[in-house]
Each structure stands twice: as C-alpha cells, then as structure tokens.
C-alpha cells in the first residue's frame, strides 16, 4: 500500500512499525489513549503494527502485541525493549517515552523529569526536604535524566507536542531544530461534536444527580499534578459566594487525602470523584466548563476534547495545549497553576450561560483544526520519512 504523506506529499510504502509503550490500554491516561488510537489508524492504513508494552487491557485491536517481562527499574525496562526490538527488526520504532530505542521519540509526557519536578514543587516543604535527601528518590531522578538523554541522543526525529516543549527539549539536550517536529495532539472531533453531545446531556446530568446549576468538569489521572486541589479551592470560593456550582472529577481514584481536602474546604457534598470513566463523551455532554489547572502537561488530550465538545476550557500555561487557545476568546489560560483567585474569577465569569455559549463556540472552531486523523497522518508521515532514511 502506498501512502501520501499529509505534510510532505511524498509517496511512501507501508512499513513494519513498532509502537513502544508502558501500557496499552484505552482507559488509562492520555498517552495510552493516543497510542491505542494511533495503532488502530496505522493498522487501518495497511501498516504492519507491533505493540511492545509491559501490560495491555480493554482493547480488541487486531495488532500484534508483545507483552514484555516486568522490571522495576526504568533503565532495565528500556534494555528489555531494546532486546525485543533487535529480535523484531521493524522498519521504524515509535517510542512515547519508555525506552531509548525509538528512531522517532514522541514524549507524550514531554519530560518525565520536569513533570516530577513540577509535582514535587506542589508538595509541602517537609515532603520536598525528605525527597531531596532520599537516596532512593535521587536514584530515581538520575534514572529519569539518564533515560531522557539517551532518548534524545538516539532518536532520528523528535515529535514535540508544543512549541514550548520543543524549545525545552532543544535547550536541555542541544538538539538541532531540524530534528524536532511540532505536532500538537488531536482528538476525534466528530465523536465530541456538540450536536451529538446535546442528545446525551439530559440523561448524563440525571445519571450524575446534577440539577440546573453549572457543572465544572476535571479530567485527571494524577490528581495533584493536574491541579485538582487548586480547582477544589476555587470551587470553595464560588460556593462561599452563593454560586450553585458543582464539580465532577474523572480519571484518578480519590483517596482519603482528596475527600478530606474537599471536606475541609466545605465542598464535599458538591464534588463527585468518579474514578476511571469509559464514556467520556457523556461527561462532556453533562458538563458546562472544563477546568484543568495543570502543573505540567505536554499537550493535554482532555483539554482538546473539551474544546471539541464546545466547552469553555480553563487551563494553564504549563499545558502545551494552551498554545491553541486565545485566552479570553476560546478559553482561559492561567499563567500560574497555583493562582486560586484568578481561577475562581474565570470560573465565576463562566457561571453565565451567554458567556459560556460564545466562548464554547470559539473553542469548537479551534478543535476542528486539530482532528485526530490529521494528527495521526502527520506522525505517520514522520515515521515513513524515517523508515525511508533507515533503508538508505
């Protein structure tokens, strides 16, 4: 099968592609969801797709899965991947951050080390001091740094999900500009079309027990990293002012810390921690606003899904997807993820249906320029170009 690249318009032959991931599961985080969708796209376009992962779940794709033996240390996992790649001999390897074997390195977390730094900065000072002195944590950070440097050194091409991330990687590792391609994430804009979601809205809100008041939605597998504590504090401000607003949080499972924080803030009865959710479309249908005050995100899929659903989205400058948003027009971008007062002000403004409607329409227009198929096609073109280079 010959494929015309969306970017270069060059003609390429279908190739044997290895996709490397920690976990192959559409119900896990954004990185895993993207990998499953990309695998389905490649399979449908005639490529021979091999998935190398340490676990898989919740999919029925007809791809060739290679479930690798578990290892605790990330460098050992990378070595296991390298051995499997040597045996498999694919034409090109796509790696999302698991190993150093990817000729195309496409880090969906951006930089796991910088993500860890952002997460640690959000912890209390006592925790930061303990981790700074912990030999185990220091070894872990050394491994993160070592792995990232090997990934950047070995890759022929690096796909960055935002201009900011591309610049960070170039500066950290001295990568020439011609080795970095910026391709923002994309989503299935038809699946999240507002016209389709409108048919689900009433039943979805009824299932959540939501009345007529505004429903703010958070999507976060790592609740602390994605700023759910900031959202809870902003919600508390609105509730104290008398706003009939509620919050639903999908993704990660809330433990006693999170329910306790909501209780201390006086909003426990107005927050639903939903845990993993298979049908996100229904949640977007029920919601009025997506709130994502993340402390680190290479390019959050949930942000773009919210835009595609026609929801006003509040995110931060630490989210690569914020580069798609004109703040105040198609959403709001917080410079500081810790700024509860400004987040509450944006949420307060979006209590009004007319404001939500105008910003949501602009958000939908933004998302239409970032459809998943366009994203997949662009990454496929990079893989095909690298495969051509490797044959020469």
N, C-alpha and C positions, 0 to 999 in steps of 0.2 A: 504494500500500500504506500502510495506517495502522498506526502502531506505538504501543503503550502503553509509556511510559517506566517502567523499574523503580523509579525514585526518585520521580518526581512523579506518576505515574499519569495524566499528561496524554496526549492522543492527538496524534500527530504524523504528518505526511505524509512519505513517503520523499523524500530530498533528494539533490542532487548534491554529493558530498563530495570534497574534495581532501585527500589524505594526503601530507605533505611529509616526506621522509627523505633522508639522505645516501646510503644504500644499502638496496636492497630485496632481502633475502637471508635466508632462514630459518636458514642455517648460520652467520650472523655472530653478533654479540653479542645481549644480552637486548633492547635497544631494537629492533633489526632483527627479531628473532623475534616480538616483540609486534606490531609494525606489520604483518607478514605475516599473523599470526593475526587481527588486527582487520580487515584488509582483507577476508579471507575471510568473517568474520562479517557485515560490512556488506553485502557482495555477496549473501550468502545471505538477507539481510533486505530485499532489494528496493531498496537504495540504488544510485545511480549512482556508482561509485567510480573516482576518478582518482588514480593514484600518480605523484607528481613526485619523481624521485630522480636522482642522478648516476651510478648504476650499479645493475644488478639481476642476480640469478643464482639458480639452484637452486629455481625455483618454476614452477608451471604454472597459477597462478590466472587466471581469466578476467576480470581487471581491466584497465582502460585505463592502460597505463604510458606516461609521458612521460619519456624519458631526456634529461636536460639536459646542455648542454655543460660540460665540466670547467673549473674555475677554481681557482687555487691559494689565493687569499686568501678567507677565510670570508665577509668582507663582500661580495666580488664574487659569491660563490655565492648569498648572500642576495638580492642585486639580480637575479640571473638568475631565481631563484624568483619574485620579485615581478613581473617581466615576464611570466612564464608564467601566473601567477595572473590578471593583468589580462586576458590573452587568453582564458583558460579560463572565467572568470566562474562559479566554483562558488557554491553557496548558502552553504557554510561551509568553512573551511580548518582542518585539524588539523595542527599542526606539533610535532614531537618535539624540536626544538632546532636545526634547520638554518637557518631564516630568521626574519624579523620579520613574516611575512605571516599568521601563524596567528591567526584570531579566537579559536581555542582553542589555548593554548600548554600543551603536556603534556611537560615536560622529563624524559625517562627517565634522563638522567644527573644530574638535579637541578640542578646548576650546573657547567658545564664549567670555569669559572674556579676554583671551590672544589675540584673534582676535581684540577685541575692543581696547586693549592696543596698538597693532600694528597700527591700523587705526588712533588712536589719535596721535601717535608719528609722523605720516606723515603730520599732520596739522600744520599750523603756530603757533608760540609760543603764540600769542594772543588768539587763539582758545583754546589751551591747558590750559591756565590760566583760561579762562572763565569756561570751563568744570570742572576743578579741584575745582572751588569754587561753582559750581552749585549744589544746594540740589537735584534737580531732577536727574541729572546725577549720583550723589553719590548714590541715592536710587537705580537707575538702575544697577549700578555696584555691589551694595550689593546683589540685587536680582540674578544677574548672578552668583556671587560667591556662594550664598546660594543654588541655584538650582544645580550647578555643584557638590557641596559637597554631596548633597542628592543623586544625580545620582550615584556618585562613591560609596557611602556608601551602597546603596540599591541593586546595581547590583550584581548578582552572577558571571557574566563574563563581562569583558570589551573588546571590539574589538577595537584595535588601528590600524589606517591606516598606521602607520610608526613606526619604532623603536624609532625615536626621540619623537614622540607623546606618545608612551607607557612609555618611561622614564620620560617625563614631568608629565604625569598623576600619575605615581607611586610616584614621588617625592612630588607632590603637596598634594596628599591625602593619602600617606602612604599605597598604595595598594600592597599586596603581588604579586610577579611575577607570581604565578600560577593562578591568577585571570585575567591576561591580555594575550590576544592572538593577535599577529600582523598579520593582513591580509590586504595587500595593495589593493587598488582599481583595478578593471579590466574593460575592455571595449570589445565590440563586434569586435574582430579583423578582422573578415570576412567582416563586414559592411564597415570597413575603409581600406580594402586591397588596396594597391597602384595600382594593376592591374585593380580593379574595378573603382577606382577614376580617372585613366588615361582617361577613356572613357568620364568622365564628365568635364575634365579640360578646354577644349577649350570653351565650351558653358558657363561654370561657369565664366571664366575670361571675356568673352564677355558680360555677364549679368552685371558684375561689372564695365565694361568700362575700364578694365586693359589692358595695352599694353604688350610689351615683357619684361619690367623691373621686377625685383624681387618684389613679394608681401609678405610683412610681415603680419601675422595674430595675433590679440589678441583676447582672449575669456575671457570676464569679465562681471559678473553681477554687482559687486561692483567695479566701475572703479578705485577708489582711492586705495582700499585695494589691488587690483591686479596689481597696479603699472603702469597703463596706462599713467600717467604723465611722468614716467621715460622713457617709450617707445617713447612718443612723443618727448622728449628732445633728445634721441639717434637718432631718425629719422631726427631731425633737423640738427644734426651733419653730418649725411651722405649726406643730401641734400645740405648742405653748401660746402661739398667736391665735389659735382657734381654727386653723385650717383643717378641713375634713379630708386629710390625705393619708394614704396607706402605702406600704412598701412590700413588694414581694421580691425575694432573692432566690434565684435559681442557680444550680451548679454544685457548689461545695456543700457538704453537710455541716451544719452549725453545731458546735459542741457547747458545753456549759459556759464557756467564756462569752460566746456571742449572745446566747439567750440572757445571760446575766447582764451584759452591757445594755441590751435593749430594755431590760427591766429597770436598771439603774437610771436610764435616760427617760423612763416613763412612757416608752412606746411599744412595750412588748405585745400589747393587745392589738397593735396596728401594724405589725410586721409578720410576714409569713416566710419562714425559711423552708424552701421547697425541696432542697437537695437536687440530685440529678433529674433532669426533665427531658424526656424523649421528644415531646411535641412542643418545640419552642414557638412554632407559629401561633398556637393558641394563646401562649403567654403574651406575645407581641400584640395579638388581637385584643387581649384584655387590657393591656397597659395604655397609659396616656403619655408617659415620658420614660425614656431610658436614662438611668443615672449611672455613670461609670467613672468615678473619681480615682482612676488607677494610678498607682505609684510607678508602674512600669508595664508597658505593652508595646511589642514591636509594631503591631498593626492589628488591633482587636477585631476579630470577626463579629463579635456581638455588636460592636459599635456600628459596623456597616450593615448588619442585619436590621438594627434599629432604624437606621436611615432608610433602608429599603422598605421597611414597614410603614414609612411615613410618620415616624415618631420624632419629636424633638429629642435630640441626644445631648446630654451634658457629659463631657469627658475632660481629660487634662492634656496638657502639652507633652506629658510623658507617654501618651498613646500615639503611635505612628499614624493611626487613622485620623488623628486630629488635623493632619495636613490636608485632608479632604474637605474640612468644614470651614466655612466662613463664619467666624464667631459672631453671634447676634443675628445672623441671617438664616443659616441652615442648621444651626445648633449653637452650643456654647462650649468654649474651651477655657478651662481653668489653668492659669499659669502655675498655680501651686496646689498640689493634691491635698494639702493639709488645711486649706482655707475654707473652713466650715461656713463662715459668714457669707462669702461670695457664692458658695454652692447653694446655701439656703436662699440667697437673693435670686439666683437663676430659677430655682425650684418654685419660689414664690411667684415669679413672673409667669411661669408656665401653669399656674393654677387656673388661668383664664383660658377658656376654650378657644376664643378667637386667636389668641397668641399662639396656642399650640397648633391650630389649623394652618396658619400661614407658614410657621417655621417647619412644620411637618411636610408640607407640600414642597418646600425648597429642599428638604432633606431627601425626599424621594427622588428629586431630579439629580442630586449628587450621586445617589446609589446607582441610578441607571447607567452611569458612566463607569461603573465598577462591578460588572456582572462576573459571576464565577467562571463562565465559559471563556470570557476574554482573558481572565487571569490565568486559567489553565492553558489556554492557547499560547500565551506569552511565555510561560515557564516551559512548555513543551518545545517551543522554538529554541530556547537556550539549551535544553537537553540535546536537541537534534544537532545544533551547531557544534556542541562539544563532542558529540559522538562522531561527527564528520572529522573534526580535528584529530581525534584519537585514532581514526582509521588511517590517517595520512602518515 
